[in-house]
Amino acid sequence: MASEGLLSISVASVLEDVLKEHGKRLSDMDLASRKAEETAARRYDAAMWLRRTVGVVSAKDLPEEPSEEEFRLGLRSGLILCNALNKVQPGAVTKVVVSSGDSMLIPDGAALSAYQYFENVRNFLVAVQEKGLPTFEVSDLEEGGKSSRVVNCILALKSYSEGKQMTGNGTWKFGGNFKPIESGKPFMRKTIDPFSNSLARSHSIDYRESHCAEQDKNESNEMSTPLNVLVHAILSDKKPEEVPVLVESMLSKVMEEFQRHITSQNELCLSKQMKAAKFKGLQDDGKSFSKLKIPADSASASCEIKKEKEIIKRARPKNENIIGSTKNEDASKEKLLKQLSILDRQQRDVQFLRRDLQTARAGLEFLQMKYSEELTIIGKHMHCFANAASGYHKVLAENRKLYNQVQDLKGTIRVYCRVRPFLAGQVNHSTIGCIDDGNITIITPAKYGKEGQRTFTFNKVFGPSASQAEVFMDTQPLIRSVLDGYNVCIFAYGQTGSGKTFTMSGPQELNQHNMGVNYRALEDLFNLAEKRRGTFSYEISVQMIEIYNEQVRDLLICDGLNRRYPFCSLTFFRYENLEVLLLF
Ligand SMILES: Nc1ncnc2c1ncn2[C@@H]1O[C@H](COP(=O)(O)OP(=O)(O)OP(=O)(O)O)[C@@H](O)[C@H]1O
């Protein structure tokens, strides 16, 4: 490929630069017109060879001496190029797409079919490239393209063909050790044309090694080339001492140009390879899809790929239907590219989703771990609470036990004395001498001395001013023992009108302050039962019984019959001078 770079070096321009530097203008030589002349001659040569190779009928689109535009349009379909190459080497281009008729020719000279144009030219270029011949870009056949490169390629093919005819074994390689035969109308190198220059140089060097006689002939030929004439013209009027400087300058310029072209050629080769690989990838669309790595466990992605394949299958051109459907083909290719980009995007999305899923899974596992850890901690706390509750109940039981033991120590039988105040209308003639907590002194005026004043001891003595609450306060601890399973009996004893009913129940007009022991005991029991609701469940029932004249009567029965009931939890009864509260 480097040879192609060498071919495009414009020695004339290099010389011109050198001459400019040395104050010498090439006005009398008119290099531009000469160059155009040479370019046209080379183009005619290429066109003639093509016409001769493929036949005048096949090459009807290519005039004998075409302009640059005619040359480009004639070769644009790639038909002539493919046919010429197949003539040189049969089967070099296996697939040549032909047009269905001339009617499809477009007046402005556009290609018959974009696909045909692309396919044929591409196949031609691939085959030419495989032979090591200089190639050109597909765009060189477009308007504004470099037709000189196309000419170079065709002339190289021509040389290849001639070399092949000469050796007869097809081993000739472009740039190899072959000296092309100049038969018929020989290809005269009128210019410093890069391609012919390269050929001539390489051939002459190789040939010099093996054919000395031929070498002299070549050298004499080169002396007669315009390049030599040019050099002679430049150097003829120079003084001998100026020649080395001028030659050195020329050589350095040529070297610069040479380096520049090698670099550009390398870049060109690289871009060509990339384009060829990309194009091949598009052609082998089905294969490309099969090569794509699709996540096996992604049902949606598989579904999408199936859809893509179906679309591509539908979009895949069938050879018979391709001709005359340029727009459809272009649309199909565009669609294919779109589908590929969508597929790429979907693959990326699937990868993102997989990553998110993995993150979510990791998060979930972490939460589960945390949850189980916290459950374990809560379990331990619960165990501690259970132990504490158990301890609490033990302590509570202990407290109750101690409480009742205190009640026992205070005395299981307690006797209280309450002195009723004088009622309205009663003569205030008190016989009570003194009341001192548990002692009361009764004075009997009719008796004297020790007999006239007697002291009685009780657990407690309540004076005439003692309130109902004070009386109840001393009995309350005993009543609470009932809820811990102890039996308690409270009764009031005294003569008629002494205040038993008042103490145990209260006056007729009851209120919060004058309620007796019975009501207060019940109220206290209900409050306690409510407080211990979470721990204990109590059932409370009430009986009211009167024992009168040795008869037991149920005061809560309304039918008047006296019935004896078994004693239950809480019984109030009255027995003659006894007002009794039984608690079980
Ligand atoms: N501590 C007291 N303070 C004020 N009034 C009282 C007190 N004790 C009793 N009384 C009044 O004395 C009167 C007689 O009391 P109460 O009826 O309770 O006596 P009792 O012993 O029950 O008599 P009975 O055996 O005949 O039923 C009532 O009017 C009562 O209100």
The ligand as an SDF file (V2000), in Angstrom:
LIG
                    3D

 31 33  0  0  0  0  0  0  0  0999 V2000
  -72.1740    8.3230  115.0490 N   0  0  0  0  0  0  0  0  0  0  0  0
  -73.3620    8.8530  114.8710 C   0  0  0  0  0  0  0  0  0  0  0  0
  -73.4880   10.1550  114.5720 N   0  0  0  0  0  0  0  0  0  0  0  0
  -74.6620   10.7360  114.3370 C   0  0  0  0  0  0  0  0  0  0  0  0
  -75.8120   10.0910  114.4620 N   0  0  0  0  0  0  0  0  0  0  0  0
  -75.7830    8.7760  114.7960 C   0  0  0  0  0  0  0  0  0  0  0  0
  -74.5560    8.1260  114.9880 C   0  0  0  0  0  0  0  0  0  0  0  0
  -74.8420    6.8450  115.2960 N   0  0  0  0  0  0  0  0  0  0  0  0
  -76.1320    6.7300  115.2400 C   0  0  0  0  0  0  0  0  0  0  0  0
  -76.7300    7.8780  114.9690 N   0  0  0  0  0  0  0  0  0  0  0  0
  -78.0870    8.1180  114.8240 C   0  0  0  0  0  0  0  0  0  0  0  0
  -78.6950    7.4200  115.8890 O   0  0  0  0  0  0  0  0  0  0  0  0
  -79.8980    6.8610  115.5150 C   0  0  0  0  0  0  0  0  0  0  0  0
  -79.9210    5.4110  115.8250 C   0  0  0  0  0  0  0  0  0  0  0  0
  -78.9740    4.8500  115.1150 O   0  0  0  0  0  0  0  0  0  0  0  0
  -79.0920    3.4310  114.4190 P   0  0  0  0  0  0  0  0  0  0  0  0
  -80.4040    3.2780  113.7930 O   0  0  0  0  0  0  0  0  0  0  0  0
  -77.9490    3.2010  113.5950 O   0  0  0  0  0  0  0  0  0  0  0  0
  -79.0380    2.4970  115.6880 O   0  0  0  0  0  0  0  0  0  0  0  0
  -79.1690    0.9570  115.7370 P   0  0  0  0  0  0  0  0  0  0  0  0
  -78.1990    0.4720  116.6210 O   0  0  0  0  0  0  0  0  0  0  0  0
  -79.0260    0.4440  114.3520 O   0  0  0  0  0  0  0  0  0  0  0  0
  -80.6540    0.6810  116.2220 O   0  0  0  0  0  0  0  0  0  0  0  0
  -81.5080   -0.5850  115.9920 P   0  0  0  0  0  0  0  0  0  0  0  0
  -80.8000   -1.7090  116.6360 O   0  0  0  0  0  0  0  0  0  0  0  0
  -82.7650   -0.3080  116.6290 O   0  0  0  0  0  0  0  0  0  0  0  0
  -81.6240   -0.7550  114.5980 O   0  0  0  0  0  0  0  0  0  0  0  0
  -80.0360    7.1780  114.0770 C   0  0  0  0  0  0  0  0  0  0  0  0
  -80.8910    8.2320  113.9380 O   0  0  0  0  0  0  0  0  0  0  0  0
  -78.6970    7.5200  113.6500 C   0  0  0  0  0  0  0  0  0  0  0  0
  -78.7230    8.3940  112.6320 O   0  0  0  0  0  0  0  0  0  0  0  0
  1  2  1  0
  2  3  1  0
  2  7  2  0
  3  4  2  0
  4  5  1  0
  5  6  2  0
  6  7  1  0
  6 10  1  0
  7  8  1  0
  8  9  2  0
  9 10  1  0
 10 11  1  0
 11 12  1  0
 11 30  1  0
 12 13  1  0
 13 14  1  0
 13 28  1  0
 14 15  1  0
 15 16  1  0
 16 17  2  0
 16 18  1  0
 16 19  1  0
 19 20  1  0
 20 21  2  0
 20 22  1  0
 20 23  1  0
 23 24  1  0
 24 25  2  0
 24 26  1  0
 24 27  1  0
 28 29  1  0
 28 30  1  0
 30 31  1  0
M  END
$$$$
